[in-house]
Amino acid sequence: MTHLPENNLRYKDVDYWDERYKVETCYEWLGGFSKFQHLLEKRIKKNDSILVLGCGNSGMSGEMYDAGYRSITNVDYSSVCISTMSARYADCLGMRWQQMDVRQLAFLDASFDIVLEKATLDALMVEEKTPWEVSPETARFIHKTLTEISRCLKPGGLFISVTFAQPFFRKRLYARREYNWSIQHDSYGDGFEYFVYVMTKGEALSSEDAALERNLLESTGSLPPKIITTQMDDREDFLSNIDL
Ligand SMILES: C[S@@+](CC[C@H](N)C(=O)[O-])C[C@H]1O[C@@H](n2cnc3c(N)ncnc32)[C@H](O)[C@@H]1O
């Protein structure tokens, strides 16, 4: 693995990604589209407008295009990534590539049927030492991003998050009434389990998730015991260094 950063903090740094994308052609985090295609196909219609956040140099959008999804807007804050990927897929009508920060999406309210991210939010949490309580800075970052995602979703639209983070940890971030969505999840993977969270805009949180939100609000300041989760099969270091 030639692109591992000397320090996990660099996964938050656009310069790291720019340098990496100058030399790396393709890297697939958490497996390629075929691994979780069966889970997406039951949720996404072929004519849905799809926004992919932190697309990187993954082949996922290209494989989705080949599978018949024709309106795919891809954003990443690395300009190197966006120029490489837009050249690579120049012949694909309906595929768009825009340099953008996920915290400030330059789209109108209710623009997309689907917002999809794979390992992008994971990369934003590389500094975290515990999944129980993210730092105020990261919490703000994630909250800004989730608020933007919710804003850009059409009523009934879906935010789909593909991650290695187990429900016990990731639901703590997604279960907030202000995002105005419900949460469901599936998993995939041979040997190691990855997760696909599906948030439906306009649906209420389940009573269990609403209780989770209430409990988190009430218990601010008290840290529950740390549970270690490891995903050692992935060669990228941050997956085994943060316990999300
Ligand atoms: C772990 S990689 C995942 C890439 C791709 N989604 C995949 O599944 O292979 C994280 C990606 O998110 C991008 N990224 C990180 N922070 C971002 C931000 N604030 N705004 C937009 N893109 C960001 C990085 O440039 C990188 O391409």
The ligand as an SDF file (V2000), in Angstrom:
LIG
                    3D

 27 29  0  0  0  0  0  0  0  0999 V2000
  -12.0900    7.4260    2.2750 C   0  0  0  0  0  0  0  0  0  0  0  0
  -12.2050    8.2400    0.7500 S   0  0  0  0  0  0  0  0  0  0  0  0
  -13.6420    7.4670    0.0220 C   0  0  0  0  0  0  0  0  0  0  0  0
  -13.6480    7.5860   -1.4830 C   0  0  0  0  0  0  0  0  0  0  0  0
  -14.8140    6.8710   -2.1730 C   0  0  0  0  0  0  0  0  0  0  0  0
  -16.0900    7.3410   -1.6700 N   0  0  0  0  0  0  0  0  0  0  0  0
  -14.7250    5.3700   -2.0520 C   0  0  0  0  0  0  0  0  0  0  0  0
  -15.6710    4.7530   -1.5720 O   0  0  0  0  0  0  0  0  0  0  0  0
  -13.7370    4.7800   -2.4670 O   0  0  0  0  0  0  0  0  0  0  0  0
  -12.8270    9.8190    1.2730 C   0  0  0  0  0  0  0  0  0  0  0  0
  -13.0550   10.8130    0.1450 C   0  0  0  0  0  0  0  0  0  0  0  0
  -13.7270   11.9390    0.6810 O   0  0  0  0  0  0  0  0  0  0  0  0
  -13.1360   13.1250    0.1750 C   0  0  0  0  0  0  0  0  0  0  0  0
  -13.3870   14.1620    1.2000 N   0  0  0  0  0  0  0  0  0  0  0  0
  -12.8970   14.2010    2.4600 C   0  0  0  0  0  0  0  0  0  0  0  0
  -13.3500   15.2960    3.1000 N   0  0  0  0  0  0  0  0  0  0  0  0
  -14.1700   15.9460    2.2280 C   0  0  0  0  0  0  0  0  0  0  0  0
  -14.9210   17.1420    2.3050 C   0  0  0  0  0  0  0  0  0  0  0  0
  -14.9400   17.9030    3.4120 N   0  0  0  0  0  0  0  0  0  0  0  0
  -15.6640   17.5070    1.2300 N   0  0  0  0  0  0  0  0  0  0  0  0
  -15.6380   16.7500    0.1000 C   0  0  0  0  0  0  0  0  0  0  0  0
  -14.9200   15.6210   -0.0430 N   0  0  0  0  0  0  0  0  0  0  0  0
  -14.2030   15.2150    1.0150 C   0  0  0  0  0  0  0  0  0  0  0  0
  -11.6690   12.7830   -0.0250 C   0  0  0  0  0  0  0  0  0  0  0  0
  -11.0720   13.6340   -0.9860 O   0  0  0  0  0  0  0  0  0  0  0  0
  -11.7820   11.3380   -0.4970 C   0  0  0  0  0  0  0  0  0  0  0  0
  -11.9100   11.2770   -1.9010 O   0  0  0  0  0  0  0  0  0  0  0  0
  1  2  1  0
  2  3  1  0
  2 10  1  0
  3  4  1  0
  4  5  1  0
  5  6  1  0
  5  7  1  0
  7  8  2  0
  7  9  1  0
 10 11  1  0
 11 12  1  0
 11 26  1  0
 12 13  1  0
 13 14  1  0
 13 24  1  0
 14 15  1  0
 14 23  1  0
 15 16  2  0
 16 17  1  0
 17 18  1  0
 17 23  2  0
 18 19  1  0
 18 20  2  0
 20 21  1  0
 21 22  2  0
 22 23  1  0
 24 25  1  0
 24 26  1  0
 26 27  1  0
M  CHG  2   2   1   9  -1
M  END
$$$$
